[in-house]
Amino acid sequence: MPVKRKSRGRSKGSKGKGSLVQCQGCGQQVPRDKAKRVSRRISLVDSILYKELRQKGTYIASSTETRYYCISCAVHRGVVKIRSKNDRRQGPPRRRR
């Protein structure tokens, strides 16, 4: 059977069966190494109060929220862009900071 990608779309290598996570978009069970992970920081304080507290020199804690998406939901939400065959062979695109 022909294979579209060398890794078959996963990053597990030769580890055997990986754990499953639930997609935040559709609820589908997806292998953790195949799912797209999106992390973002959430401030516990609203933005106006945050600016005032930072001017005073206060340390403000924030939590990190991690979400997992299956490939179809990641494409639909714009987390992953659709790339041509030649672009896929070059590897993941580099992100600017």
Secondary structure as UniProt FT lines:
FT   TURN            6..9
FT   TURN            13..14
FT   STRAND          20..22
FT   TURN            24..26
FT   STRAND          29..31
FT   TURN            32..34
FT   STRAND          36..43
FT   HELIX           47..56
FT   STRAND          62..69
FT   HELIX           71..77
FT   HELIX           85..89
//
